[in-house]
Amino acid sequence: MAEFYIFGQFDSAENFNQSVLFCKWSFHTGSGWKLINGNNEGQTQECRDLYNNKSAWNHPIDLHYTTQTLQRSPKLLVQIFSRDNHGRILFIAYGTSSVPLIPGSHEIQCHTWKPIGNWVDRLRDKFLGMTLQLKTPSLLANSNDRFELLTETVGTVNIKLQIICKNFSKFGCLL
């Protein structure tokens, strides 16, 4: 079996309008990939940043997969949330990013977005903090058909990953 190691960290979030942020994350793969060790989903801690508009999470990632194919390789889904002044947890944005299959160090900027809907939905978002959410966000990691969604860019999640590939050439997975 070919082995694929992902380790690193969710480094920070920047250019969001909110000062208290946290991230729910998950890695999604096809049926040809098997998770051997690590958690393929989790959540960062909340980070409050009042000064430079950059929340530092430094949340660790450590995963070990085996595979015999490169099809449907790991893809990352992030969901950003905020806590308002009243203690309510509010959804902020989604983001997806493919995990590089090239060994070495990688710095990934995962650009995030949120659905905006019609003008009534936009008013609810602006004045009540009621951002539209998808019923099944995991579909974002497995689908390319998002053409019908009206979206707005929000901010960027910075991720640092180190990738190790073992026996990829032995199983025809040439990099």
C-alpha atoms as one frame of an Amber mdcrd trajectory, in Angstrom:
protein
   0.000   0.000   0.000   1.055   3.554  -0.647   1.116   5.703   2.484   0.303
   9.397   2.759   1.102  11.469   5.839  -0.342  14.919   6.499   0.856  16.927
   9.456   1.009  20.613  10.227  -1.341  23.209  11.652  -4.265  25.514  11.110
  -2.152  28.611  11.515  -4.448  31.631  11.447  -7.462  33.406   9.977  -7.311
  36.882   8.523  -9.507  39.555   6.949 -12.674  38.546   8.793 -14.880  41.299
  10.263 -15.363  39.413  13.541 -12.809  39.451  16.366 -13.619  36.067  18.027
 -13.261  33.154  15.588 -12.988  29.366  15.630 -12.892  26.770  12.864 -14.556
  23.378  12.450 -12.563  21.332   9.945 -12.771  17.956   8.231 -10.786  15.996
   5.652 -12.783  14.100   3.000 -11.500  11.316   0.723 -12.813   8.770  -1.730
 -13.378   5.095  -0.968  -9.869   4.185  -2.168  -8.311   6.018   0.779  -8.223
   4.586   4.311  -7.460   6.609   7.438  -4.963   4.645   9.537  -4.196   7.135
  12.301  -5.374  10.572  13.411  -8.653  12.454  13.428 -10.078  13.553  10.110
 -12.267  16.201  11.757 -12.007  18.589  14.649 -12.298  22.123  15.903  -9.834
  24.837  16.813 -10.037  26.898  19.963 -11.623  30.342  19.934  -9.208  33.161
  19.315  -9.913  36.801  20.124  -7.925  39.361  18.190  -8.781  43.006  18.609
  -5.691  44.603  17.096  -4.357  43.209  13.816  -7.374  41.407  12.247  -5.554
  38.054  12.322  -6.671  35.260  14.669  -3.846  32.851  15.545  -5.001  29.270
  16.154  -1.856  27.146  15.710  -4.086  24.050  15.895  -2.273  20.754  15.044
  -3.078  18.359  12.185  -1.716  14.794  12.090  -3.175  12.194   9.691  -1.938
   8.933   8.141  -3.697   7.429   5.097  -3.106   4.380   2.918  -4.210   4.216
  -0.693  -3.776   2.483  -4.035  -5.147   5.368  -6.086  -4.828   9.120  -6.433
  -8.507   9.528  -7.282 -10.551  11.482  -4.733  -7.445  12.375  -2.736  -7.887
  14.267   0.577  -9.782  17.522   0.443 -10.192  19.910   3.346 -13.461  21.571
   4.359 -13.402  24.432   6.862 -16.371  26.127   8.503 -15.702  29.391  10.319
 -17.790  30.485  13.306 -17.761  33.520  15.572 -19.008  34.372  19.044 -20.805
  37.694  19.293 -20.997  40.096  22.270 -24.014  38.209  23.645 -22.271  34.811
  23.618 -24.161  33.493  20.585 -22.255  31.315  18.115 -22.769  32.561  14.562
 -21.831  30.891  11.291 -19.446  33.015   9.206 -18.091  31.127   6.156 -17.142
  27.931   4.303 -13.894  27.101   2.553 -12.462  24.112   0.707  -8.963  23.242
  -0.393  -7.318  20.243  -2.011  -4.433  18.733  -0.079  -1.225  18.796  -2.163
   0.035  15.370  -3.229   3.616  16.616  -3.572   5.935  15.787  -0.645   7.355
  18.721   1.295   6.199  21.837   3.102   3.165  23.734   1.848   1.494  26.957
   2.928  -2.145  26.962   1.862  -4.439  29.956   1.799  -8.000  28.652   1.962
 -10.284  31.435   0.764 -13.693  31.388   2.403 -17.150  32.426   1.280 -20.723
  32.517   2.501 -24.064  32.086   0.719 -25.894  35.412   0.360 -29.334  34.512
  -1.011 -31.903  37.170  -1.877 -32.209  40.711  -0.499 -34.224  39.573   2.555
 -31.495  37.042   3.437 -28.861  39.783   3.076 -30.780  42.062   5.465 -31.075
  39.232   8.018 -27.332  38.659   7.728 -26.403  42.332   8.113 -28.708  43.266
  10.992 -29.412  39.990  12.812 -26.274  37.945  12.075 -28.383  35.191  10.505
 -26.131  33.998   7.672 -27.509  31.314   5.368 -26.062  27.829   5.963 -26.068
  24.687   3.829 -27.960  21.652   5.138 -25.097  19.284   4.277 -21.802  21.193
   4.052 -19.848  17.938   3.534 -21.124  17.962  -0.066 -18.790  20.905  -0.718
 -15.754  18.636  -0.408 -17.137  16.057  -2.845 -18.885  18.152  -5.470 -17.944
  20.539  -8.222 -21.543  21.619  -8.852 -21.808  24.859  -6.892 -22.702  27.005
  -9.888 -26.202  27.861  -8.628 -25.025  29.386  -5.323 -24.839  33.143  -4.862
 -21.837  33.771  -2.626 -19.675  36.508  -1.161 -16.007  36.200  -0.221 -15.254
  36.614   3.461 -11.673  35.960   4.624  -8.719  33.590   4.438  -7.619  30.631
   6.580  -3.853  30.040   6.548  -2.777  26.408   6.820   0.756  25.001   7.026
   1.135  21.371   5.951   3.997  18.924   5.629   3.327  16.001   3.284   5.179
  12.683   3.255   4.496  10.089   0.539   5.727   6.503   0.868   5.629   3.768
  -1.807   3.622   5.874  -4.269   5.749   4.800  -7.259   5.469   1.125  -6.220
   1.699   1.191  -6.743   1.664   3.267  -9.910   1.019   6.543  -8.110   3.822
   8.521  -9.702   4.400  12.037  -8.410
